[in-house]
Amino acid sequence: PSYGSFFERFVKGCHKRMGELTKPDKAISLEILMEIMTTLEQDWNSDGITDAMRMEVALEGAFYLISYCAGLRGEEVPLTDLHGVKEHFEASGMHARPHVIVALIGRFKSEVGLNYHLMALVSVTKSGLEPRKWIGRVLDEYAKLGITHGPMFRNGYGQRIKASAMEPKFYGRLNFVLVNKPHLMPGIEDVEDEYGIHRSFRRGVTSRAVDMGLPTDVIEANNRWRKFNNSGASRPSLSMNEHYTDVALTLNQRLRFSENL
C-alpha cells in the first residue's frame, strides 16, 4: 500500500497540512480552466460513453465551474444541494437575464437546522465558461436515475463527498494540460506540489476579478455570505422560495461577479 498513488498523495497532504510545507495552492489561470473544460467537453461527446461515465464527467465539470464562478473554496462546493438547484433551474433559465442558482446547504453557527444560501451565476461568462450547461447536465443525469434530493456531489452511498475526493481527477486534468499545453504552466514540474482542489480555483478567480477591474465591493459582496455564516450571528429561518425572492430583487448586482469572468 505504501507504494501506491493514494499513499503518496496522503503523505504530501500531511506535509502540507502539518506545516512542513507552507506553500499555498497556486491560483489556476482562466486559460488552464478553459483547456480543462475543452477536454471535458470532448469526453462528454466521445463515442461509446456510458450513462455512468456521463455522470462522472458532468459532476467534474460542474464542480470546477461552481468552484471558479462562485469563488468558493473546495470544501464549500460539496455543500451544493441537488433539490435546491433543481427547484429554480427552469425559472432561472427563462429569466430576462438567464442564470443558474447554486444552493448551498449546511448547519451554520448559532443557527438551528438546515439553512440554504443561494448564489446566482450567469449562464455564460464573458470568457465563455458555461456553468448553467454543466449544472444542467448533472440534473439530467440524476433525473435518469430518479434522484431529486440530497447532495449534488455524492459517493455511491448517497453521502456528501469531501473535496479531496475530486483531487485525483483534478490532477489528471492538470497533468494533461502540462503535457499538451506546457506554455500554460511555465515553471511547473509537479502539479500536485503546486495546485490543490481546496484553494486553487478561489485564488484563480480572485486574481481574474482583480485583473478584469471588478470593484472591490463586487468581489467582497460575493464573499459576504461566508463572513455572515461564520460570524455567529443568527437570522430568521426562510424558505427556499423566500430566499430566491431576495436574490431576484438584487439579481443584477449578484451576477456582476460571474458575468465578468
N, C-alpha and C positions, 0 to 999 in steps of 0.2 A: 504493500500500500504506500510506503514512503517513497516509491519511485514513480508514483502516478502524478498526473497533471493536477488532480484535485489537491493532493497533499502539498504540491509546490505552491499553488495559489493560496492555500491555508497558511503556509509559512510566511509568504510575502505579506499577507494580510495581517498576521501577528506582528511582523516587524513594523508595518506602517502604523498600527494602532497602539503599539506599546512604546512608541517614542524613539525607537532606534532609527527609524527613517521618518523624517518630519516633512518630506517634500509633499506639498498638496497636489491634489489631482489637477492635471493640466487641462486648461479650457479646450473644448472641442470647437474647431472652427466651423463656420457655416459650410465652407467648401467640403470639408470632410463629411459632415452630416448629409449634404446633398448627394455625395458619392455613395454613402451607405444606403440612402433611400432609393437610389437608382438600382443598386444591386437587389434590394428587397423587392422592388417592382418587377425586376426580371425574374426573381424567384416565384413571385405571385403568378406571373404569366407563363411559367415554364410548362412544357408538356408533361403529362403524367403526374401532376401534383395532386395529392390526395386531400380530402377534407381536413384530415388531421394536420397535414403539412400547411395547408392554408391558414388554419387557426394559429399555428406557431408563428408563421410569417406575419400575419395580421397583428398579433399581440406584440411582436417585436417592434414592428413599425409604429404602432400606437404608443408603446412605452417610450420610444425615443422622442417622438413628436410632442407628447404630453410633457415630458421632462423639459424639452427645449422651449417650446412655445409658451408654456405656462411658467417657465422659470422655476421649476420645482427641484428640490433635492431628490436624489434617488429613492430614499426611504419614504418619501411622501407620495410617489406615484402609485404604489400598490394600494393606497387608500381609495383609489378610484372605484366607485360603486356602479355596478352594471345597471341596476334598476334606475338609479339617479340619472345616468347618461341617457338611457333609453327613453325615459319619461319625457324628455324635452327635445329629442333628436329631430322628430318630424317638424315641430313648430319652429325650431331654430333654423332649419333649412329653408322654410318658407318666409322667413322674416325679410324685411326690406334690405337688411344687411345680414346676409347668410352667415351663420356661425355655428359653433358646436359648444355644448355645455359639458364641462368636466365636473362631475360631482364627487367631491372628496368626503369621506365619512369616517368618523372616529370619535373617541372619547377624549375631550379636552379638559384642561384644568378647571376646577370649580364648576363643572357643568355635569348634569346628571343625564345619563342615557346617551343615545347616538345623536350626533349633530352633523348636518350637512354644511359644506361650504361649496358654493357653485362658482366656477371660473369659466368665463366666456372667451373662446378663441375664434378668430376669424377662420372661415373655411379654407382660404388660401392666403398665405402670407405674401408680402411684396416680392420675396425671393423665389416663391413657387412651392414652398412647403405646404402640404395638404393634410392638416390634422383631421379635418372632417371626413375625408375619404377613408383614411386608415381606421379611424374610430368606427365609421360605418361598416367597414369590412368585418371588424370584430363583432359588432352587433349582429350582422348577417350570419356569421359562423355560429354564434351562440343560439340564434333563432333556429338553425337547422337541428340543434341538439335539444331544443325546447327549454333552454336555460334563460331565465329572465331576471333572476335575483342573485345577490351575493357579490363577492369581489370580482372585478373585471380581470385582474391578474391573479390567477389561482393555480394551485397544483392539481394533481389528479384526484385528490380527495375533496376538492372544492374549497380548500383553505387558502387564505391570502398568502401569497409568496412574499419573501423578503427580496429587496432589490438585488442582493448579491446573487440570487438565482439567475439573474439576467447577465451577469458579468461574462461567463464563458462565451455566450453568443456575441456580446458587445466586443470582446477582444478578438473574436474570429472575424468580425466585420472590419475592425481596425487593421488587423494583420493583412486582410485582403487589400485594403486601401494602401497600406505601406508597401506591399509588393507591386501593385499595379499603378499606383499614382504616388510614388515616393516624394515628388516635389510638393505634395500637400502636407508632408510631415518632415520637414528638414531637421536633421539632427536627431531624429528618433530612431533608436535601435530596438528597444523593447517596449511595446505598447503597454504591457502590464505594469511596468515601472512608472509610466508617465500618466496614464489615464485611469479613471475609475468611474463606475456607474453612479457613485454617490454624489459627486460634485462636478464632474467634467461638463455636463450639459448646462447646469446652472451657471458655472463660471463662463462658459462659452456664450450663453445668451446675454448675460450681463455685459460682457465685452462688446457684443454685437449691438446691443441697445445704445451703449455709450458712443460707439463708432457711428451709428446712424443719427446721432444728435438728439435722441429722445430726452425730453426734460427729466430732471431728477424726480419731480413729483409723479411722473408717469411710472417710472421704474419703482419708486417706493410704494406707490398705490398697488402695484401688482404683488408686492410682498407684504402688504399691510395685514392681510388675514393671518399670516404666521405670527406676527408680533402680537396680535389680539388674542389668538388662541393660546399662546404661550404665556400671556401676561397674568393669567389667574383671574381675569375679570369674568363675570357672569353676564349672560344675555338671555332675553326671552327665548323660549323654545318656539320656533316657527316651523310650519310645514314646508315641504319642498316647494310647493306652488307659491307660497308666500315669499320664500327666498328668491324664486325666479322672478316674481313681480318686482322685487327690489333690484335685481340685476337688470331687468328690461328697462327700468327707468333711467339707468345710468350706463346703458349699453355702449354708447359711443365712446365714453371715457374708458370703459373696461376693455374695449377692443383696440385701443391705441397702441398698447404694448405689442400684442402679437401681430397686428397687421403690418407693422413696420419692420418685421424681422426678415 
